[in-house]
Amino acid sequence: MRADCLSAVWAHPGEMPVFTLPEWEVVLGQAMQARLMARLAQHLADQNWLSQVPEKPRQYLEGGLRLADRQHHEVHWEVDRIVRALKNVDSPVVLLKGAAYLIAGLPPGRGRLFSDIDIMVRRDRLREVEGVLFRHGWISEERNAYNDHYYREWMHEIPPMKHVQRQTVIDVHHTIAPPTSRFKVDGTALLDRIVAVDAERRLFMLAPTDMVLHSAVHLFQEGEFSHGLRDLLDINDLLLHFGKDPKFWGALLERAKELGLGEPLFHALHHISRLFANEAPQSFRSEMRHIQPNWMSRKVMSALLKVVLQPHHPSCDRFFSDFSRWLLYVRSHYLRMPLYLVIPHLTRKAYMRYFPEKETAGGT
């Protein structure tokens, strides 16, 4: 059995995966670490295969489906609360990633588990949005003054906000990458192409091309790959869904060039082909030379990503796995911030890790 058991399930979606009981134990462990337990169960249920899974692993899979179902009801309710709270703010409410997939009924939303809800608003309305959400029960989780300043000065979002009663978390963005990032994107350019999910409630999602590019830049710039396989599977599902439109692939390439996101898109497509056997159209592949990084970067990134785009599970770990994750973590900071900012920032974070500060942030 290969180390990564999960990617093969979606590389051969028409074949029922067959595992022994000891193999199922490994598969479920990997699925739990990758946050793909309910997604795996949903895939099996969609194909009417779930009843054929041995009883003990089936109980875990069915539990994952029940958890996802409960969370989906909660997310629908929470999105409604957010929209109601922000109804008088002069900004569209744009759902990002998981919330957009679920509310818009897109394939990656099926069997998805949630830890927070991501939204995007106009940058010039951030303070107003934060104040309104505060008055409706959401407060900033960040209590460290340095971290609070870091979010507000250098990041593409404000500190996460948690509801005091329901304990639900909102991440409020004004764009999809930090303003200091090598892959910075003007949020206005994204808002210009948003698509209505519910026009009456002024609820939107990113345009299909922008949704794919956001998922790609998030995966390959954030530096955290514990859920990397899930995020890559999201992109694969989006491509299969939106790619039914023959105009989509050309529009995706042009948008990647326009927003300067060709490199993360290239890496996403390369590893989707490797893991899920989903190839871009031939005409698109011939044009990928316009967005691919140089030869050395391609080889190094391919080797590192091949290691980290596996479930963060002992069955997948090798002696160089932690080192690969560390290199990509450092790279993510280098991409997000210039050296004159990232060196002091990482030094400060290392200091704070060993000498936690008791200071608290002001404001909401």
C-alpha positions in Angstrom: 0.0 0.0 0.0 1.3 3.5 -0.9 2.1 5.9 1.8 -0.6 8.4 0.8 -3.8 6.3 0.4 -6.2 9.1 -0.1 -5.2 10.8 -3.4 -5.7 7.5 -5.2 -9.4 7.5 -4.2 -10.0 10.6 -6.3 -7.5 9.7 -9.0 -9.7 6.7 -9.7 -13.2 8.0 -8.7 -15.0 5.2 -10.6 -13.2 2.4 -8.6 -14.3 1.4 -5.2 -11.2 1.6 -2.8 -10.6 -1.8 -1.2 -8.6 -2.0 2.0 -8.0 -4.5 4.7 -9.0 -3.6 8.3 -5.4 -2.6 9.2 -5.2 -0.5 6.0 -8.5 1.1 6.9 -7.0 2.2 10.2 -4.2 4.0 8.3 -6.7 5.4 5.7 -8.9 6.8 8.4 -6.0 8.3 10.3 -4.8 10.0 7.2 -8.3 11.3 6.4 -8.7 12.7 9.9 -5.3 14.5 9.7 -6.1 15.9 6.3 -9.7 16.9 7.3 -11.0 14.6 4.6 -12.9 12.1 6.7 -16.4 13.4 5.8 -15.3 14.1 2.3 -14.2 10.5 1.9 -17.4 9.3 3.4 -19.4 11.5 1.0 -17.5 10.2 -2.0 -18.3 6.6 -0.9 -21.9 7.4 -0.2 -22.4 9.1 -3.6 -21.2 5.9 -5.3 -23.4 3.7 -3.0 -20.2 2.1 -1.7 -20.4 3.1 1.9 -22.5 0.0 2.9 -19.7 -2.2 1.6 -17.1 -0.8 3.9 -16.4 -3.0 7.0 -18.5 -2.1 10.0 -15.9 -0.5 12.2 -14.4 1.9 9.7 -17.9 2.6 8.4 -18.9 3.8 11.8 -16.2 6.5 11.7 -17.1 7.5 8.2 -20.8 7.8 9.0 -19.8 9.8 12.1 -17.9 12.2 9.8 -21.0 12.6 7.6 -23.1 13.4 10.6 -20.6 16.0 11.8 -20.4 17.6 8.4 -24.2 17.7 8.1 -24.4 19.5 11.5 -21.7 21.9 10.6 -23.3 22.7 7.3 -26.6 23.7 9.1 -24.5 25.9 11.5 -22.6 27.6 8.6 -25.9 28.4 6.8 -27.2 29.9 10.0 -24.0 31.8 10.7 -23.8 33.3 7.2 -27.3 34.5 7.6 -26.3 36.2 10.9 -23.3 37.8 9.2 -25.4 39.1 6.3 -28.0 40.5 8.6 -25.4 42.2 10.8 -23.7 43.9 7.7 -26.9 44.8 5.8 -26.3 48.5 6.2 -22.6 48.5 5.4 -21.7 49.9 2.0 -19.8 46.8 0.8 -20.8 43.5 -0.7 -20.2 40.5 1.5 -18.1 38.0 -0.5 -17.8 34.5 0.8 -14.4 32.9 0.4 -13.3 29.2 0.2 -15.3 26.8 2.2 -18.3 29.0 3.0 -18.5 30.0 -0.7 -18.4 26.3 -1.8 -21.1 25.3 0.6 -23.6 28.2 0.1 -23.1 28.2 -3.7 -23.6 24.4 -3.8 -20.2 23.8 -5.4 -18.6 20.3 -5.4 -15.8 21.1 -2.8 -18.6 21.9 -0.3 -19.8 18.3 -0.1 -18.5 16.7 3.0 -16.5 19.7 4.0 -15.7 20.4 7.7 -15.3 24.0 9.0 -13.3 25.8 11.6 -14.2 29.3 10.5 -16.0 31.4 7.9 -14.0 33.6 5.6 -15.5 36.7 4.1 -14.1 39.6 2.0 -15.3 43.3 2.1 -14.0 46.6 0.7 -10.8 47.7 2.3 -12.1 51.1 3.1 -15.0 49.5 5.0 -12.9 47.3 7.2 -13.1 49.4 10.4 -16.8 49.8 10.0 -17.3 46.1 9.4 -15.3 45.2 12.4 -17.3 47.7 14.6 -20.6 46.3 13.3 -19.6 42.7 13.9 -18.4 43.7 17.4 -21.8 45.2 18.2 -23.4 41.9 17.1 -21.2 39.8 19.4 -18.0 39.0 17.5 -14.8 40.1 19.2 -11.2 39.9 18.2 -9.4 36.8 19.4 -6.0 38.5 19.2 -4.7 39.7 22.6 -1.1 40.3 21.8 -0.3 43.8 20.7 2.4 42.8 18.3 0.3 40.2 16.5 -2.6 42.6 16.3 -0.4 45.3 14.7 1.0 42.7 12.3 -2.4 41.7 11.1 -3.6 45.2 10.6 -0.4 46.6 9.1 0.9 43.8 6.9 -1.8 41.2 6.3 -4.8 40.8 4.0 -7.2 40.3 6.9 -7.9 41.6 10.3 -7.4 39.3 13.4 -10.0 36.5 13.6 -13.2 37.4 15.4 -15.1 34.9 17.6 -18.7 35.2 18.6 -19.1 35.4 22.4 -22.1 33.1 22.6 -21.8 30.7 19.6 -18.0 30.6 19.6 -18.0 30.7 15.8 -15.0 32.4 14.1 -15.0 34.9 11.2 -11.9 35.9 9.2 -12.5 39.2 7.5 -10.4 39.8 4.4 -9.9 42.8 2.1 -8.0 40.8 -0.5 -6.6 37.3 -1.0 -2.8 37.9 -0.3 -0.9 40.3 1.9 -0.2 43.8 0.4 3.6 43.2 0.8 3.4 39.8 -0.9 5.1 38.9 -4.1 1.6 37.7 -5.2 -0.3 40.8 -3.9 -3.7 41.4 -5.5 -5.7 44.5 -5.4 -9.0 43.6 -3.8 -10.8 46.0 -6.0 -9.9 43.9 -9.0 -11.5 40.9 -7.4 -14.7 42.8 -6.3 -15.2 44.1 -9.9 -15.9 40.5 -11.0 -17.8 39.0 -8.0 -20.8 36.7 -8.7 -24.0 36.8 -6.8 -24.9 33.9 -4.6 -27.9 35.6 -3.3 -28.4 39.0 -4.9 -31.3 39.9 -2.6 -29.1 39.6 0.5 -26.1 41.1 -1.3 -24.2 37.9 -0.8 -21.5 37.1 -3.3 -18.6 34.8 -4.2 -15.5 35.4 -6.3 -15.6 34.8 -10.0 -14.8 31.2 -11.0 -11.3 32.0 -12.3 -10.6 34.1 -9.2 -11.9 31.3 -6.9 -9.4 28.8 -8.4 -6.5 31.4 -8.2 -7.4 32.2 -4.6 -7.3 28.6 -3.6 -3.9 28.2 -5.4 -2.2 31.2 -3.9 -3.6 30.3 -0.5 -2.2 26.8 -0.7 1.2 27.6 -2.0 1.9 30.8 -0.1 0.5 30.2 3.4 3.2 27.8 4.4 0.9 25.5 6.4 0.4 22.2 4.7 -1.4 20.1 7.3 -4.6 20.3 5.1 -2.7 20.7 1.9 -4.1 17.6 0.2 -7.7 18.8 1.0 -7.0 22.2 -0.4 -5.5 20.7 -3.6 -8.6 18.5 -3.9 -10.7 21.6 -3.7 -8.9 23.1 -6.6 -9.3 19.8 -8.5 -13.0 19.8 -7.9 -13.3 23.4 -9.0 -11.4 22.7 -12.2 -13.6 19.7 -13.0 -16.7 21.8 -12.4 -15.9 25.1 -14.0 -13.8 23.4 -16.8 -17.0 22.1 -18.4 -17.2 25.5 -19.9 -14.8 25.5 -22.9 -14.0 29.2 -22.4 -13.0 28.7 -18.8 -9.4 27.5 -19.3 -8.5 30.4 -21.6 -10.0 32.9 -19.1 -8.1 31.2 -16.2 -4.8 31.7 -18.0 -5.5 35.3 -18.8 -6.6 36.1 -15.3 -3.6 34.4 -13.8 -1.3 36.6 -16.0 -3.4 39.7 -15.1 -3.2 39.2 -11.4 0.4 37.9 -11.4 -0.7 34.5 -10.0 0.7 32.2 -12.7 3.3 30.5 -10.5 0.9 29.2 -7.8 -1.5 28.1 -10.6 1.3 26.2 -12.3 2.2 24.4 -9.1 -1.4 23.5 -8.4 -2.0 22.1 -11.9 1.3 20.1 -11.8 0.4 18.4 -8.5 -3.3 17.9 -9.5 -2.1 16.1 -12.5 0.4 14.0 -10.5 -2.0 13.1 -7.7 -5.5 13.1 -9.2 -4.7 12.4 -12.9 -6.7 15.4 -13.9 -4.9 17.0 -16.9 -5.6 20.5 -18.2 -6.6 20.6 -21.9 -3.7 20.2 -24.3 -4.0 23.7 -25.7 -3.7 25.1 -22.1 -0.7 22.9 -21.3 1.1 24.3 -24.3 0.5 27.8 -22.9 1.7 27.0 -19.4 5.2 28.0 -20.4 4.1 31.6 -20.0 3.3 31.1 -16.3 5.8 28.5 -15.2 8.8 29.5 -12.9 12.4 28.8 -13.9 13.7 25.3 -14.2 15.5 25.3 -10.8 12.5 26.6 -9.0 10.2 24.0 -10.6 12.5 21.1 -9.6 13.0 22.3 -6.0 9.3 23.1 -5.4 8.2 19.9 -7.0 10.4 17.9 -4.7 9.3 19.7 -1.6 5.6 19.8 -2.4 5.7 16.1 -3.3 6.6 15.5 0.4 4.2 17.9 2.1 1.1 17.4 -0.1 0.5 14.1 1.8 -1.5 13.7 5.0 0.4 14.8 8.0 0.4 11.3 9.4 3.1 9.0 10.6 2.5 6.6 7.7 3.5 9.3 5.3 6.4 10.9 7.2 10.0 10.4 6.1 13.2 11.6 7.7 13.1 14.8 5.6 9.4 15.6 6.0 9.8 18.0 8.8 12.7 19.7 7.1 10.6 20.1 3.9 7.8 21.7 5.9 10.2 24.0 7.6 11.7 25.2 4.3 8.3 25.9 2.8 7.2 27.7 6.0 10.3 30.0 5.7 9.6 30.4 2.0 6.0 31.4 2.7 7.2 34.3 4.9 9.8 35.3 2.3 7.0 35.5 -0.3 4.6 37.4 2.0 7.1 40.0 3.2 10.4 41.6 2.0 13.5 40.6 3.9 13.7 43.8 5.9 10.3 42.9 7.4 10.4 39.1 7.5 13.7 38.8 9.5 12.6 41.0 12.4 9.2 39.4 12.3 10.5 35.8 12.5 13.0 36.9 15.2 10.2 38.4 17.2 7.9 35.4 16.8 10.7 33.1 17.9 11.3 35.3 21.0 7.6 35.4 21.7 7.4 31.6 21.5 9.9 31.2 24.4 9.0 34.4 26.3 5.3 34.9 26.0 4.2 38.5 26.5 1.3 39.5 28.8 0.5 42.7 26.9 -3.0 42.9 25.3 -4.2 44.7 22.2 -6.4 47.6 22.4 -9.6 48.3 20.5 -12.3 45.8 19.5 
